[in-house]
Amino acid sequence: VSRLSEHPVADMVTDVILDLSALSIGVGFPAARMLLEDCESVPNRAFHLMIVSNPEMDDRILSIPSSRAGSVKGFSPPIEEDAQGIAQVWIPQLASGRAQALTQIGAAIPSRYKICPLLPFPARNPRRADDLLAEYRTELVDEWQVDPRDVVYASERNPLDCYGPHSTLKTRFDRTMKGPYEPRMVLSPVGSKVLAAGALMAAIEHDMAVQYLETESYQFDNSVIGPHEAPDMTVHLILSGPLYASYDEVVPAQ
């Protein structure tokens, strides 16, 4: 963000594109928020997010997390420890091989009122959600004591399918708890970048906290390489720009 601030986008630029594919959450989220705010301040400038995703390849990448969880810059409303009247709802995104990281992140979020794990469904692999439920059985049942009715599902192909449930949960909790409690939503998008993009949109719109654990190194499993590897999926999002101005002009007339 500091480097981007030192080199502002030229006035004649009409479209700014950020490729999240290879950026960590700790880098991509602050950069996206800053660029979005910059584009919204300039008439007729559009801001795009691009993501290339391959869930099957992601399953073969083992990340070695750092030892300390923390809030992502720009997405760090206070996470209360013992404040009265605060109901913190944690939405961890389940991903293969990230149980240890999510356990560390969860330990840094005290006084959790409710935990709503996010599962990729529908998915290209129809059993991906079932496999994750089996992998996280200890955390879901013994450690987090998750009510099955609180599990959130979102398509691994469509970030808007992730944005919608996050936004709906925030609206419903605000309406339900208004008065006795103040709900705080804390997101932990540690898996698919497609789902993370949906979480990013909700976090910006509703000023949600993002609690994360940066990765120190990666290991790649070459043992399952085959001739029929699943193709990459490309996602393109337009978060601001003339497209939305045209939409606003049409909607009131309908």
Disulfide bonds with the S-S distance in Angstrom:
none
